Amino acid sequence: MNMTLMMQIPVLVFLLATLIYCGVLARRVKSLNDLETGLGGAIAVMTSEIDRLDRALAAAKADALKATETLSKEIERAKEERAFWILQQKFSQNGGSAPVSRLRRRKRKEALEDA
């Protein structure tokens, strides 16, 4: 055996090992890209789930905005009713009895003066 042939044997062994490694790697990549069972299928399912979640999030946001508007209107209405109630309380405490007693006093004074 001459030296050239001895140098080609390790190169051929390395070439065969590389060929086997590339074949195994190609088969694995092909199985990953399979749309039904591999990573491609998982990516497709995740993409559809993300779209579904985006739609659900948009619907929830719209519902939350509607509820916020309704709640703010109800709060304003409650504030107005509370202010009206407080005003009614003040009128019933002060306004209802004071004018009547003044009128009675005036009538009594007029009656006493006339007599």
Secondary structure, DSSP 4 states (H G I P E B T S, - for coil): --HHHHHHHHHHHHHHHHHHHHHHHHHHHHHHT-TTTSHHHHHHHHHHHHHHHHHHHHHHHHHHHHHHHHHHHHHHHHHHHHHHHHHHHHIIIIITTHHHHHHHHHHHHHHHHH-
